[in-house]
Amino acid sequence: MNNIKNLSLLSLINVPSTRTINSLYALSEKSHIAAIIFIIITTLILYNNLGYSIFIWALSSISIFLYRLYKSYQFKHYPQKYTQTQWYIHFLITSLLSASILSILGSYFLSTMNDTNQIFVIVALLGFSAGASISLSSEFKIAISYISIIMLPLIITFMMQNNPLHIILPVMLILFYFSQIMLILKNYTQDEQIRELVDLNEELLNENKQFIADMVHQIRTPLSTIMFNTSLMEMKSDTHSSNNIKQINSAINMLNNAFEDLSYIISNDTIEYKPIQIDFSAFVEKRIDFFRVTIQHHYKKINIHISPNISIFMNDTELERLIDNNITNAIKHSKEYSLIEVFLSKTHTQIILKFTSQGKKIQNITKIFDKNYTEINSEKRSLGLGLYMVKNICIKNNIIYLAESYKDLNTFTYIFHI
């Protein structure tokens, strides 16, 4: 098989798209198992009628389907083993070979069977043909060839038999054969239309993501410059000016948090965020210090209860997004002059990070981490992406995430396994 690329046939075959090849292998994998089970059952049923010859057929059939199943496994786990063209050639040859072996039931063996076994074989081969119409419909040439190899010998064999049904049954089989071809062509046309729409949507999505990535890059530098210069101005200014600058700093911090969220969302599926050893206790304190001006500007207080010397192995960007989103949510959705509290503790098996704030009761606690979900009665609207991003970070890092709301106390808890 490794020399298959040397076949002159290669240049004559129109290889379909990668998506089509993926579909062929994925849809056919389960049908291979069903085929093996069918072959075993068929062998047991026909043994009394056909003797040891059916075992030779069964051994050949099972061997080719096991080989196809093995190739499906290889394609799924080691797709780089062959080129897409070679994978397609493998599938083409083995599928047509398996159809040829199955067709022996409807040609060579059929005339030696009794009526009951003949009906059983006909129903079984019709089932195989119908299954192929679905599993191979993404590549109509293989699908039509497959059912033709199975059905045409069956039709011809029945027409040659001296049987009361030798006219009616072939006509019915011919009608079934052409109906399957029409179904395959219809499915193929629909798949092609869907592929065109998917390709168009993917192109638009990629252009949109690239635009956002470019905008993030353009904003990063001036935002950093503004933050640096407002810090310098705050150090040199008088009290009245300093209050104004603190308000600016507060707004910039919230803008920076939204910017970092956006930056993570557009890059988390393309960049590998590798974990590192982090001083968790110091990290949480640092993020709280970053938002202290914002907390004061919103007329709120924050108390921290952080156990010292807690370490964690996690990516620092993802941990920052988790902490920052919970702090900014507490700032935005808690009452004025209320208290925000942050707890960090450790047991023998867990690290527990908890955020509490006083605000309106969360109406739908089960949806609070869902994408685009926002509370209807919330005074401050949001995109509903922050906690959804936090949920994905938790799932990725095996962190248990919980939300509770009792009267005017809202609590978000995150449990890290050590």
C-alpha positions as CSV (number, residue, x, y, z in Angstrom):
1,M,0.0,0.0,0.0
2,N,2.9,2.4,0.7
3,N,3.8,2.2,-3.0
4,I,0.3,3.3,-4.0
5,K,1.6,6.8,-5.0
6,N,3.5,5.1,-7.8
7,L,0.4,4.0,-9.6
8,S,-0.3,5.6,-12.9
9,L,-3.9,5.7,-11.8
10,L,-3.1,8.5,-9.4
11,S,-2.9,11.2,-12.1
12,L,-6.3,10.2,-13.5
13,I,-8.3,10.5,-10.3
14,N,-9.9,13.8,-9.3
15,V,-9.2,13.9,-5.6
16,P,-11.9,15.7,-3.6
17,S,-11.4,18.3,-0.8
18,T,-9.9,17.5,2.6
19,R,-13.3,18.1,4.2
20,T,-14.8,15.4,1.9
21,I,-12.1,12.9,2.7
22,N,-12.5,13.5,6.4
23,S,-16.3,13.0,6.0
24,L,-15.8,9.7,4.1
25,Y,-13.6,8.2,6.8
26,A,-15.7,9.5,9.7
27,L,-19.0,8.3,8.4
28,S,-17.7,5.0,7.2
29,E,-16.0,4.0,10.5
30,K,-19.2,2.8,12.3
31,S,-20.5,1.1,9.2
32,H,-17.4,-1.2,9.2
33,I,-18.3,-2.5,12.6
34,A,-21.9,-3.1,11.5
35,A,-20.7,-4.9,8.4
36,I,-18.5,-7.3,10.4
37,I,-21.4,-8.1,12.7
38,F,-23.6,-8.7,9.7
39,I,-21.1,-10.9,8.0
40,I,-20.8,-13.1,11.2
41,I,-24.6,-13.4,11.4
42,T,-25.0,-14.1,7.7
43,T,-22.3,-16.9,7.9
44,L,-24.1,-18.6,10.8
45,I,-27.5,-18.4,9.0
46,L,-26.2,-19.7,5.6
47,Y,-23.8,-22.3,6.9
48,N,-26.3,-25.2,6.6
49,N,-27.2,-24.2,3.1
50,L,-23.7,-23.3,1.7
51,G,-21.3,-25.3,3.9
52,Y,-17.6,-24.3,4.3
53,S,-17.6,-22.0,1.2
54,I,-19.4,-19.4,3.2
55,F,-16.6,-19.4,5.7
56,I,-14.1,-18.5,3.0
57,W,-16.3,-15.6,1.9
58,A,-16.7,-14.5,5.6
59,L,-12.9,-14.6,6.2
60,S,-12.3,-12.5,3.1
61,S,-15.0,-10.0,4.0
62,I,-14.0,-9.6,7.6
63,S,-10.4,-9.2,6.7
64,I,-11.1,-6.3,4.3
65,F,-13.5,-4.6,6.8
66,L,-10.9,-5.0,9.6
67,Y,-8.3,-3.4,7.3
68,R,-10.6,-0.5,6.5
69,L,-11.4,-0.1,10.2
70,Y,-7.6,0.0,10.9
71,K,-7.1,2.6,8.2
72,S,-9.9,4.7,9.7
73,Y,-8.1,4.6,13.0
74,Q,-4.9,5.6,11.4
75,F,-6.5,8.4,9.6
76,K,-8.1,9.7,12.8
77,H,-4.9,9.5,14.9
78,Y,-2.1,9.7,12.4
79,P,-3.4,11.8,9.4
80,Q,0.2,12.8,8.5
81,K,1.1,9.2,7.6
82,Y,-0.1,9.7,4.0
83,T,-1.0,12.6,1.8
84,Q,-4.6,13.5,1.3
85,T,-4.4,12.0,-2.2
86,Q,-3.0,8.7,-0.8
87,W,-5.7,8.5,1.9
88,Y,-8.3,9.0,-0.8
89,I,-6.8,6.2,-3.0
90,H,-6.8,3.9,0.0
91,F,-10.4,4.6,0.7
92,L,-11.5,4.2,-3.0
93,I,-9.8,0.9,-3.6
94,T,-10.8,-0.7,-0.2
95,S,-14.4,0.4,-0.5
96,L,-14.8,-0.9,-4.0
97,L,-13.1,-4.1,-3.0
98,S,-15.4,-4.6,0.0
99,A,-18.4,-4.0,-2.3
100,S,-17.1,-6.6,-4.7
101,I,-16.8,-9.2,-1.9
102,L,-20.3,-8.4,-0.7
103,S,-21.7,-8.7,-4.2
104,I,-20.6,-12.4,-4.3
105,L,-23.6,-13.1,-2.0
106,G,-26.0,-11.8,-4.7
107,S,-24.3,-13.5,-7.6
108,Y,-22.3,-16.7,-6.9
109,F,-24.1,-17.9,-3.8
110,L,-27.7,-16.7,-4.5
111,S,-28.6,-19.4,-7.0
112,T,-27.7,-22.2,-4.5
113,M,-29.9,-20.9,-1.7
114,N,-33.4,-21.8,-0.7
115,D,-36.1,-19.1,-1.0
116,T,-35.9,-18.1,2.7
117,N,-32.2,-17.5,2.5
118,Q,-32.5,-15.6,-0.8
119,I,-35.0,-13.2,0.8
120,F,-32.6,-12.7,3.7
121,V,-29.7,-12.0,1.4
122,I,-31.7,-9.6,-0.7
123,V,-32.8,-7.6,2.3
124,A,-29.3,-7.5,3.7
125,L,-27.7,-6.3,0.4
126,L,-30.5,-3.6,0.1
127,G,-29.6,-2.5,3.6
128,F,-25.9,-2.2,2.7
129,S,-26.8,-0.2,-0.4
130,A,-29.0,2.1,1.6
131,G,-26.3,2.6,4.2
132,A,-23.7,3.4,1.4
133,S,-26.0,6.0,0.0
134,I,-25.7,7.9,3.3
135,S,-22.1,7.2,4.4
136,L,-20.6,7.7,1.0
137,S,-22.9,10.5,-0.2
138,S,-20.2,13.2,0.2
139,E,-18.3,11.6,-2.8
140,F,-21.1,10.5,-5.2
141,K,-18.8,8.7,-7.6
142,I,-17.7,6.2,-4.9
143,A,-21.3,5.9,-3.6
144,I,-22.8,5.1,-7.1
145,S,-19.9,2.7,-7.9
146,Y,-20.4,0.9,-4.5
147,I,-24.1,0.3,-4.9
148,S,-23.7,-0.6,-8.6
149,I,-21.2,-3.3,-7.7
150,I,-23.6,-4.8,-5.1
151,M,-27.0,-4.3,-6.9
152,L,-26.3,-5.0,-10.6
153,P,-25.0,-8.6,-10.1
154,L,-28.0,-9.2,-7.8
155,I,-30.5,-7.9,-10.4
156,I,-28.9,-10.0,-13.3
157,T,-28.8,-13.1,-11.2
158,F,-32.5,-12.9,-10.4
159,M,-33.4,-12.2,-14.0
160,M,-31.7,-15.4,-15.0
161,Q,-33.5,-17.6,-12.4
162,N,-36.5,-19.8,-13.3
163,N,-38.6,-18.4,-10.5
164,P,-42.1,-17.0,-10.3
165,L,-40.6,-13.7,-9.0
166,H,-37.9,-13.5,-11.7
167,I,-39.7,-10.6,-13.4
168,I,-41.4,-8.7,-10.5
169,L,-38.4,-8.8,-8.1
170,P,-35.8,-7.5,-10.6
171,V,-38.1,-4.6,-11.6
172,M,-38.4,-3.7,-7.9
173,L,-34.7,-4.0,-7.4
174,I,-34.0,-1.8,-10.5
175,L,-36.4,0.9,-9.1
176,F,-34.6,0.7,-5.8
177,Y,-31.3,1.0,-7.5
178,F,-32.2,4.1,-9.4
179,S,-33.9,5.7,-6.4
180,Q,-30.7,5.3,-4.4
181,I,-28.7,6.9,-7.2
182,M,-31.1,9.9,-7.2
183,L,-30.9,10.1,-3.5
184,I,-27.1,10.1,-3.6
185,L,-27.0,12.9,-6.3
186,K,-29.5,14.9,-4.2
187,N,-27.5,14.5,-1.0
188,Y,-24.3,15.4,-2.9
189,T,-25.9,18.6,-4.4
190,Q,-27.1,19.6,-0.9
191,D,-23.7,18.9,0.6
192,E,-22.0,21.0,-2.0
193,Q,-24.4,23.9,-1.3
194,I,-23.7,23.6,2.4
195,R,-20.0,23.5,1.8
196,E,-20.1,26.7,-0.2
197,L,-22.0,28.4,2.6
198,V,-19.6,27.1,5.2
199,D,-16.6,28.2,3.2
200,L,-18.1,31.7,2.8
201,N,-18.9,31.9,6.5
202,E,-15.3,30.7,7.4
203,E,-13.8,33.3,5.1
204,L,-16.0,36.1,6.6
205,L,-15.1,34.8,10.1
206,N,-11.4,34.8,9.4
207,E,-11.6,38.3,7.9
208,N,-13.5,39.5,11.0
209,K,-11.0,37.9,13.4
210,Q,-8.1,39.4,11.5
211,F,-9.7,42.8,11.6
212,I,-10.2,42.5,15.4
213,A,-6.6,41.2,15.8
214,D,-5.3,44.2,13.9
215,M,-7.4,46.6,16.0
216,V,-6.1,45.0,19.2
217,H,-2.6,45.5,18.0
218,Q,-3.2,49.1,17.1
219,I,-4.8,49.9,20.5
220,R,-2.3,48.2,22.7
221,T,0.5,50.7,22.3
222,P,-1.4,53.9,22.8
223,L,-3.4,52.4,25.7
224,S,-0.1,51.5,27.4
225,T,1.3,55.0,26.8
226,I,-1.9,56.6,28.3
227,M,-1.7,54.4,31.4
228,F,2.0,55.2,31.9
229,N,1.6,59.0,31.5
230,T,-1.5,59.3,33.7
231,S,0.5,57.5,36.5
232,L,3.3,60.1,36.1
233,M,0.7,63.0,36.1
234,E,-0.9,61.6,39.2
235,M,2.4,61.7,41.0
236,K,3.2,65.3,40.1
237,S,-0.2,66.9,40.3
238,D,-2.0,68.6,43.1
239,T,-4.9,67.1,45.1
240,H,-7.8,68.4,42.9
241,S,-6.1,67.4,39.7
242,S,-5.1,64.1,41.2
243,N,-8.8,63.2,41.8
244,N,-9.6,63.9,38.1
245,I,-6.6,61.8,37.1
246,K,-7.8,58.9,39.3
247,Q,-11.1,59.0,37.6
248,I,-9.3,58.8,34.2
249,N,-7.2,55.9,35.6
250,S,-10.3,54.1,36.8
251,A,-11.8,54.3,33.3
252,I,-8.6,53.3,31.7
253,N,-8.3,50.2,34.0
254,M,-11.7,49.0,33.0
255,L,-11.0,49.7,29.4
256,N,-7.7,47.8,29.7
257,N,-9.5,44.8,31.2
258,A,-12.0,44.7,28.4
259,F,-9.1,45.0,25.9
260,E,-7.2,42.1,27.5
261,D,-10.4,40.0,27.4
262,L,-10.8,40.7,23.7
263,S,-7.1,39.9,23.1
264,Y,-7.4,36.5,24.9
265,I,-10.7,35.6,23.1
266,I,-9.3,36.1,19.6
267,S,-6.0,34.3,20.4
268,N,-6.8,31.4,22.7
269,D,-7.5,29.0,19.8
270,T,-4.3,29.8,18.0
271,I,-1.8,30.5,20.8
272,E,-0.7,27.8,23.3
273,Y,-1.0,29.3,26.8
274,K,1.6,27.2,28.7
275,P,1.3,26.8,32.5
276,I,4.1,28.1,34.8
277,Q,4.7,28.0,38.5
278,I,2.9,31.1,40.1
279,D,2.9,32.6,43.6
280,F,-0.9,32.6,43.8
281,S,-1.0,34.7,46.9
282,A,1.1,37.5,45.5
283,F,-0.6,37.3,42.1
284,V,-4.1,37.9,43.6
285,E,-2.8,40.8,45.7
286,K,-1.2,42.3,42.6
287,R,-4.4,42.1,40.6
288,I,-6.4,43.7,43.5
289,D,-3.8,46.5,43.7
290,F,-4.3,47.2,40.0
291,F,-8.0,47.8,40.5
292,R,-7.8,49.7,43.8
293,V,-8.2,53.1,42.1
294,T,-11.2,51.8,40.2
295,I,-12.8,50.4,43.4
296,Q,-12.3,53.7,45.2
297,H,-13.7,55.7,42.2
298,H,-16.9,53.6,42.4
299,Y,-17.3,54.3,46.1
300,K,-16.7,50.8,47.2
301,K,-14.3,49.0,49.6
302,I,-12.4,45.8,49.3
303,N,-11.2,43.4,52.0
304,I,-8.8,40.6,51.2
305,H,-8.3,37.3,53.1
306,I,-5.3,35.7,51.5
307,S,-3.3,32.9,53.0
308,P,0.4,33.3,52.3
309,N,2.7,31.2,50.2
310,I,0.1,29.5,48.1
311,S,1.5,28.4,44.7
312,I,-0.2,27.1,41.6
313,F,0.9,25.6,38.2
314,M,-1.2,27.5,35.6
315,N,-0.8,29.9,32.8
316,D,-0.5,33.5,34.2
317,T,-2.6,35.1,31.4
318,E,-5.5,32.7,32.0
319,L,-5.3,33.2,35.8
320,E,-5.3,36.9,35.3
321,R,-8.4,36.8,33.1
322,L,-10.2,34.7,35.7
323,I,-9.3,37.0,38.6
324,D,-9.8,40.3,36.7
325,N,-13.2,39.4,35.4
326,N,-14.5,38.5,38.8
327,I,-13.2,41.7,40.3
328,T,-14.6,43.9,37.5
329,N,-18.0,42.1,37.8
330,A,-18.0,42.8,41.5
331,I,-17.2,46.5,40.9
332,K,-19.8,46.9,38.2
333,H,-22.7,45.0,39.8
334,S,-22.3,45.7,43.5
335,K,-24.0,48.5,45.4
336,E,-22.4,51.9,46.2
337,Y,-20.5,52.0,49.5
338,S,-20.7,48.2,49.7
339,L,-17.9,45.8,50.5
340,I,-16.2,43.4,48.1
341,E,-14.2,40.6,49.6
342,V,-11.7,38.2,48.1
343,F,-10.7,34.9,49.9
344,L,-7.8,32.6,49.0
345,S,-7.2,29.5,51.1
346,K,-5.6,26.1,50.8
347,T,-6.4,22.6,52.1
348,H,-4.4,19.4,51.6
349,T,-6.1,18.7,48.2
350,Q,-7.6,22.1,47.0
351,I,-7.0,25.8,46.6
352,I,-10.2,27.8,47.0
353,L,-10.6,31.3,45.5
354,K,-13.8,33.1,46.4
355,F,-15.2,36.5,45.4
356,T,-18.2,38.0,47.3
357,S,-20.1,41.3,46.6
358,Q,-23.3,42.9,47.8
359,G,-25.7,43.6,44.9
360,K,-28.9,42.6,43.3
361,K,-29.8,38.9,43.5
362,I,-28.8,36.9,40.4
363,Q,-32.0,35.9,38.7
364,N,-30.8,32.9,36.8
365,I,-27.8,31.4,38.5
366,T,-27.7,28.4,36.1
367,K,-27.1,30.7,33.1
368,I,-24.7,33.2,34.6
369,F,-21.7,31.5,32.9
370,D,-23.4,31.1,29.5
371,K,-22.2,32.9,26.4
372,N,-23.9,36.3,25.8
373,Y,-26.0,35.9,29.0
374,T,-26.8,39.2,30.9
375,E,-29.2,39.8,33.7
376,I,-32.3,41.6,32.3
377,N,-32.6,43.8,35.5
378,S,-29.0,44.7,35.5
379,E,-28.4,48.4,35.7
380,K,-25.1,48.0,33.7
381,R,-25.3,46.1,30.5
382,S,-22.4,43.9,29.3
383,L,-21.6,41.7,26.4
384,G,-22.0,38.5,28.5
385,L,-18.5,37.2,27.4
386,G,-16.5,37.7,30.6
387,L,-17.8,34.8,32.7
388,Y,-18.2,32.6,29.6
389,M,-14.5,33.1,29.0
390,V,-13.9,32.3,32.7
391,K,-15.9,29.1,32.4
392,N,-13.8,28.0,29.4
393,I,-10.6,28.7,31.3
394,C,-11.9,26.6,34.2
395,I,-12.9,23.7,31.9
396,K,-9.5,23.8,30.3
397,N,-7.7,23.8,33.6
398,N,-10.0,21.4,35.5
399,I,-11.2,24.1,37.9
400,I,-14.6,23.7,39.6
401,Y,-16.6,26.9,39.2
402,L,-19.7,27.8,41.3
403,A,-22.0,30.8,41.6
404,E,-24.3,31.5,44.5
405,S,-26.8,34.3,45.2
406,Y,-28.6,34.7,48.5
407,K,-30.6,37.9,49.1
408,D,-28.1,40.6,48.3
409,L,-24.9,38.6,48.6
410,N,-23.4,37.2,45.4
411,T,-20.5,34.7,45.6
412,F,-18.3,33.2,42.9
413,T,-16.1,30.3,44.0
414,Y,-13.3,28.5,42.1
415,I,-11.7,25.3,43.4
416,F,-8.3,24.3,42.0
417,H,-7.1,20.7,42.5
418,I,-3.6,20.4,43.8
